[in-house]
Amino acid sequence: MDGLKKKSVLITGGARRIGRHIALAMARAGADVAFTYLSSERQAHQTLVDLAGHGRRTLALRCDVSDQDSVQATVKEVLYEFGKLYVLVNNAALFESVDFEQMTPAQWDRMFASNARGPFLVSQAAAKALRRRRGRIINIGSLGGVRPWAEHAHYCASKAAVTMLTEVMAKALAPRIAVNC
């Protein structure tokens, strides 16, 4: 983590849970941290307060990772504030339990929009800036992407898509951008 000193990172879904812990770890390692949130404004504010104690620049941005305009505006703002980007962590995701036979197409589409389309859009928007710095993209996967969970068909399928997207991006963006899941 010493390699993060004075480098900038963007974490999607960084206001709470896993994303919050990633943001705090990055700040402890000396990185400037930007993170997104969608509806957790209160938690985003608290995460900003907690990040401030590490003496690095921080930024919280409301972003719908499934919306291309929102994503592009977010990446543009991060680059405006920090000037560069070294690491992208695609963490934002939905999770819910639904009986397979009760699942609606809208639930399926919403899960894929967040969990698979989101990492695609954010990675694509950040690729140019990451390429300049020989940056990294980290997609947060799940055991649900490799093991079937009966009441999480849409979640499991979306995380399996993230795993494959990671493999494709690793080839497509190499050697200037490293991509892992």
RAWO-V549313 format. One record per residue. N is the residue number from 1. RES is the residue in one small letter. PSI is psi in radians with two decimals (none if undefined). Layout:
# RAWO-V549313
[[N/RES/PSI] [N/RES/PSI]]
This chain:
# RAWO-V549313
[[1/m/-0.21] [2/d/-0.44] [3/g/-0.04] [4/l/-0.09] [5/k/2.19] [6/k/0.40] [7/k/2.77] [8/s/2.47] [9/v/2.65] [10/l/2.21] [11/i/2.11] [12/t/2.50] [13/g/0.80] [14/g/0.11] [15/a/-0.45] [16/r/2.99] [17/r/-2.35] [18/i/-0.76] [19/g/-0.69] [20/r/-0.78] [21/h/-0.64] [22/i/-0.78] [23/a/-0.80] [24/l/-0.70] [25/a/-0.70] [26/m/-0.72] [27/a/-0.73] [28/r/-0.54] [29/a/-0.02] [30/g/0.16] [31/a/2.63] [32/d/2.34] [33/v/2.11] [34/a/2.44] [35/f/2.73] [36/t/2.78] [37/y/2.80] [38/l/-1.00] [39/s/0.01] [40/s/1.08] [41/e/-0.73] [42/r/-0.79] [43/q/-0.61] [44/a/-0.76] [45/h/-0.78] [46/q/-0.69] [47/t/-0.71] [48/l/-0.76] [49/v/-0.80] [50/d/-0.62] [51/l/-0.56] [52/a/-0.50] [53/g/-0.13] [54/h/0.00] [55/g/0.36] [56/r/2.83] [57/r/2.45] [58/t/2.72] [59/l/2.27] [60/a/2.27] [61/l/2.30] [62/r/2.25] [63/c/2.33] [64/d/1.83] [65/v/-0.22] [66/s/-0.07] [67/d/2.05] [68/q/-0.73] [69/d/-0.74] [70/s/-0.76] [71/v/-0.83] [72/q/-0.69] [73/a/-0.66] [74/t/-0.85] [75/v/-0.71] [76/k/-0.74] [77/e/-0.72] [78/v/-0.78] [79/l/-0.61] [80/y/-0.78] [81/e/-0.72] [82/f/-0.35] [83/g/-0.37] [84/k/2.93] [85/l/2.25] [86/y/-0.60] [87/v/2.36] [88/l/2.23] [89/v/1.94] [90/n/1.68] [91/n/-0.52] [92/a/2.29] [93/a/2.74] [94/l/2.72] [95/f/2.29] [96/e/2.75] [97/s/2.26] [98/v/2.31] [99/d/2.34] [100/f/-0.78] [101/e/-0.25] [102/q/-0.21] [103/m/2.38] [104/t/2.73] [105/p/-0.59] [106/a/-0.69] [107/q/-0.74] [108/w/-0.86] [109/d/-0.71] [110/r/-0.71] [111/m/-0.80] [112/f/-0.59] [113/a/-0.74] [114/s/-0.89] [115/n/-0.49] [116/a/-0.83] [117/r/-0.69] [118/g/-0.99] [119/p/-0.62] [120/f/-0.90] [121/l/-0.78] [122/v/-0.72] [123/s/-0.76] [124/q/-0.74] [125/a/-0.55] [126/a/-0.16] [127/a/-0.79] [128/k/-0.81] [129/a/-0.70] [130/l/-0.68] [131/r/-0.70] [132/r/-0.53] [133/r/0.16] [134/r/0.94] [135/g/-2.98] [136/r/2.55] [137/i/2.26] [138/i/2.02] [139/n/2.23] [140/i/1.99] [141/g/-2.79] [142/s/2.63] [143/l/-0.46] [144/g/-0.33] [145/g/-0.22] [146/v/-0.19] [147/r/2.34] [148/p/2.30] [149/w/2.09] [150/a/-0.68] [151/e/0.40] [152/h/0.68] [153/a/-0.81] [154/h/-0.65] [155/y/-0.86] [156/c/-0.79] [157/a/-0.68] [158/s/-0.65] [159/k/-0.53] [160/a/-0.66] [161/a/-0.66] [162/v/-0.70] [163/t/-0.81] [164/m/-0.71] [165/l/-0.72] [166/t/-0.80] [167/e/-0.73] [168/v/-0.82] [169/m/-0.64] [170/a/-0.67] [171/k/-0.76] [172/a/-0.56] [173/l/-0.12] [174/a/2.66] [175/p/0.00] [176/r/-0.43] [177/i/2.19] [178/a/2.36] [179/v/2.23] [180/n/2.83] [181/c/none]]
